[in-house]
Amino acid sequence: MFKGVIPALVTPFKEDFSVDYDGLAKNLDYMEKHVDAFVPCGTTGEASTLGYEEHIEVVRFVAETSKLPVIGGSGSNSTKEAIWITKEVEKAGAEAAMLVTPYYNKPNDEGLLEHYKAVAREVSIPLIVYNIPSRTGINVSPKLMAKLAEIDNIVGVKEASGNLKQISEIIRIVKKKDFVVLSGDDFLTLPILAIGGKGVVSVAANVAPHLMKELYRSFEEGKIARAIEIHHRLSPLFDALFIDTNPIPVKKAMELMGLASGKPRLPLVELSQEKTEKLKSVLKYLGLI
């Protein structure tokens, strides 16, 4: 469950911006034979604009529809709320939860430690810390990560800081057996695997799951030259999927490929025509359209 290629799922919407569950099932079927688990309701899943009932129902639907393990997106800037939603994600059938660090409040290290302790006490499923300082305004340092790793059911981190030095330090100093470091950035997947990471929570796997899995498998099998080749082949896609705020570009890519996506919910808006043309050229280069 905590290694390999794990898509951070897009939440597809209908024209009225309700959740498109038929489309979500279609997307799961497209990815399932290539990937190792799913993360619904993370950043890419527009968790920030899903209502609580929608959030839980999307996690439940993925858990009931897919044969793969589900790591439900969770967390909040309120510890009480984070406990509640993580309990609900567990009840909905997720085998684990991925908790974003509290945003906006800007707690210090002691507050972050107590926040995660409080959530961990209330649930029985494994928890993954989600460190994405560009979104939350706060970074989980390697020193703090080592303390978080001592909590029994905290089993890993999705590291989306983009700081390879920090990620290397986490892998070096965290002594807990089986604590996993997952890349939160597609372009760092191969470098993080090379320094001891175990996989990626991937945006690109929504559109190119087979290529992301081939990159991972090639590395695991010691075919390093092949892994490097795929990394460079995918690099234009990694760039194109962040030509605007995630998940705006990936939703457009999926639309162009005939997968379910729909427009993002406000305050996010659809990809511009100019950027769409750039994205389209990358998808054609990869043979995805």
C-alpha positions in Angstrom: 0.0 0.0 0.0 2.8 2.4 0.8 5.1 1.9 -2.2 5.1 2.2 -5.9 2.9 4.4 -8.0 -0.1 5.9 -6.2 -2.3 8.3 -8.2 -3.5 11.4 -6.4 -6.9 11.1 -8.0 -8.7 13.9 -9.8 -12.4 14.4 -8.6 -14.4 14.6 -11.9 -17.4 16.9 -12.0 -20.5 17.1 -14.1 -21.5 20.3 -15.8 -23.4 21.3 -12.6 -20.2 20.7 -10.6 -21.7 17.7 -8.8 -19.3 14.7 -8.5 -19.3 12.5 -11.6 -19.2 9.0 -10.0 -19.6 7.2 -13.3 -16.6 9.1 -14.6 -14.6 8.4 -11.5 -15.3 4.7 -12.0 -14.1 5.0 -15.6 -10.9 6.7 -14.5 -10.2 4.1 -11.8 -10.6 1.4 -14.5 -8.1 3.2 -16.7 -5.4 3.3 -14.0 -6.0 0.2 -11.9 -4.0 -2.3 -13.8 -0.9 -0.1 -13.7 -0.8 1.4 -10.2 -0.5 0.2 -6.6 -3.0 2.2 -4.5 -5.2 5.3 -4.8 -5.3 8.6 -2.9 -8.8 10.3 -3.3 -9.5 13.7 -1.9 -6.0 15.2 -1.8 -4.9 18.4 -3.4 -5.4 17.0 -6.9 -8.9 15.8 -5.8 -9.9 19.4 -4.9 -10.5 18.5 -1.3 -10.5 22.1 -0.4 -13.7 22.7 -2.3 -15.5 19.4 -1.6 -18.1 19.5 1.1 -17.7 17.1 4.0 -20.3 14.7 2.8 -18.9 14.8 -0.7 -15.3 14.2 0.6 -16.4 11.1 2.6 -18.6 9.8 -0.2 -15.8 10.0 -2.8 -13.5 8.1 -0.4 -16.2 5.5 0.1 -16.9 5.2 -3.6 -13.2 4.6 -4.4 -12.9 2.1 -1.6 -15.9 0.2 -2.8 -15.1 0.4 -6.5 -11.4 -0.4 -6.6 -9.7 -3.6 -5.7 -6.6 -1.6 -4.7 -5.8 -0.1 -1.3 -7.1 3.4 -0.6 -5.3 6.1 1.3 -7.9 8.7 2.0 -7.0 12.4 1.9 -7.6 13.9 5.3 -6.5 16.6 7.7 -7.5 20.2 8.5 -6.1 23.3 10.1 -8.3 22.5 13.1 -7.2 19.5 15.1 -10.7 18.7 16.2 -11.9 18.8 12.6 -8.9 16.7 11.4 -9.8 14.0 14.0 -13.4 14.0 12.8 -12.7 13.7 9.1 -10.0 11.1 9.6 -12.4 9.0 11.6 -15.0 9.3 8.8 -12.4 8.4 6.2 -11.6 5.3 8.2 -15.3 4.4 8.4 -15.7 4.9 4.7 -13.3 2.1 4.0 -9.9 3.7 3.6 -7.0 1.4 4.6 -4.9 4.5 5.6 -5.2 8.3 5.7 -2.9 11.0 4.4 -3.0 14.0 6.7 -2.1 17.4 5.3 -0.2 19.6 7.8 -2.4 22.4 9.3 -2.6 25.3 7.0 -3.0 29.1 7.8 -2.5 28.7 11.5 1.3 28.3 11.2 1.8 26.2 14.3 5.3 25.7 15.7 7.0 22.3 15.8 5.5 21.5 19.3 2.0 22.3 17.9 2.5 20.2 14.9 3.7 17.3 17.0 0.7 17.5 19.3 -1.7 17.9 16.4 -0.5 14.6 14.8 -0.4 12.8 18.2 -4.0 13.8 18.8 -5.2 12.5 15.5 -3.2 9.3 15.8 -4.7 8.5 19.2 -8.2 8.6 17.7 -7.9 6.2 14.7 -6.6 2.7 14.2 -5.6 3.0 10.5 -2.0 4.0 9.5 -1.3 7.7 8.8 0.9 9.4 6.3 2.1 12.9 6.9 1.5 15.2 3.9 4.1 17.9 3.8 3.4 20.5 1.1 4.7 23.9 2.4 3.9 25.7 -0.9 0.2 25.2 0.0 0.2 25.2 3.8 2.7 27.9 4.5 4.6 25.6 6.9 7.3 23.0 6.5 7.9 19.8 8.5 11.6 19.7 9.2 13.6 16.4 9.2 14.0 16.8 13.0 10.3 17.1 13.5 9.6 14.2 11.0 11.9 12.0 13.1 9.7 12.7 16.2 6.4 12.2 14.2 7.8 8.8 13.0 8.0 7.7 16.6 4.2 7.8 16.8 3.0 4.2 16.4 0.6 4.5 13.5 2.4 7.2 11.6 4.0 5.1 8.9 5.4 7.6 6.3 5.4 10.9 4.6 4.3 12.3 1.2 7.1 14.8 0.8 6.1 17.6 -1.6 8.5 20.3 -0.3 10.6 19.9 -3.5 13.7 20.0 -1.3 15.8 17.0 -2.2 18.3 17.8 0.5 15.6 17.8 3.2 14.1 14.6 1.8 17.5 12.9 1.9 18.0 14.0 5.5 14.6 12.5 6.5 15.5 9.2 5.0 18.9 9.3 6.8 17.7 10.2 10.3 14.4 8.5 10.6 15.2 5.2 12.3 11.7 3.7 12.5 11.6 0.4 10.6 9.3 0.5 7.6 8.8 4.3 7.7 8.3 5.2 4.0 9.1 8.4 2.2 7.0 8.9 -0.9 7.7 11.6 -3.5 5.0 14.3 -3.7 6.4 15.7 -6.9 6.5 13.6 -10.1 9.7 15.1 -11.4 11.5 14.0 -8.2 10.3 10.4 -8.3 13.5 8.9 -9.7 15.9 11.0 -7.5 13.9 10.1 -4.4 13.9 6.4 -5.3 17.7 6.7 -5.7 18.2 7.9 -2.2 15.9 5.4 -0.5 12.3 6.6 -1.2 9.6 4.0 -1.9 7.4 5.5 -4.5 5.3 8.5 -5.5 1.9 10.0 -4.9 1.5 11.1 -8.5 -0.4 13.6 -10.5 1.0 12.3 -13.8 -0.3 8.8 -13.0 -3.9 10.1 -13.7 -2.9 10.4 -17.4 0.2 8.2 -17.9 -0.1 5.4 -15.3 1.7 2.9 -17.5 4.7 5.1 -18.0 4.9 6.0 -14.3 4.8 2.3 -13.4 7.4 1.4 -15.9 9.7 4.1 -14.5 9.2 2.7 -11.0 9.5 -1.0 -12.0 12.6 -0.3 -14.1 14.3 1.2 -11.0 13.3 -1.6 -8.8 14.6 -4.2 -11.2 18.0 -2.4 -11.4 17.4 -1.2 -15.0 18.6 2.3 -14.1 19.4 3.4 -17.7 15.8 2.6 -18.6 14.4 4.4 -15.6 16.5 7.5 -16.5 15.2 7.2 -20.1 11.6 7.2 -19.0 12.2 10.0 -16.5 13.5 12.2 -19.3 10.7 11.2 -21.6 8.1 12.1 -19.0 9.8 15.4 -18.0 7.8 17.5 -20.5 4.6 16.1 -19.0 5.7 16.8 -15.4 6.3 20.4 -16.5 3.0 20.7 -18.4 0.9 19.4 -15.6 2.1 22.3 -13.5 1.8 25.0 -16.2 -0.9 26.3 -14.0 -2.3 25.6 -10.5 -2.8 21.9 -9.9 -5.3 20.3 -10.8 -6.2 22.7 -13.6 -3.8 21.2 -16.2 -4.3 17.6 -15.3 -8.1 18.0 -15.5 -7.7 19.5 -19.0 -5.3 16.7 -20.0 -7.8 14.1 -18.9 -10.5 15.8 -20.9 -8.3 15.8 -24.0 -7.7 12.1 -23.5 -11.5 11.3 -23.2 -11.3 10.6 -19.5 -13.6 12.1 -16.9 -12.6 15.4 -15.4 -14.9 18.4 -15.8 -13.9 22.0 -15.0 -12.3 22.7 -11.6 -14.5 24.4 -9.0 -14.1 28.0 -8.3 -11.9 29.8 -7.3 -9.9 27.7 -9.8 -10.8 28.2 -13.4 -10.3 26.2 -16.6 -6.9 26.2 -18.4 -6.4 29.0 -20.9 -6.4 28.2 -24.6 -2.7 29.1 -25.0 -1.7 26.8 -22.2 -4.0 24.1 -23.5 -2.2 24.1 -26.8 1.1 23.6 -25.0 -0.4 20.7 -22.9 -1.9 19.1 -26.1 1.5 19.1 -27.8 3.0 17.2 -24.9 0.2 14.6 -24.8 0.7 14.1 -28.6 4.5 13.7 -28.1 3.7 10.9 -25.5 1.1 9.3 -27.7 -1.6 9.9 -25.2 -3.9 11.6 -27.7 
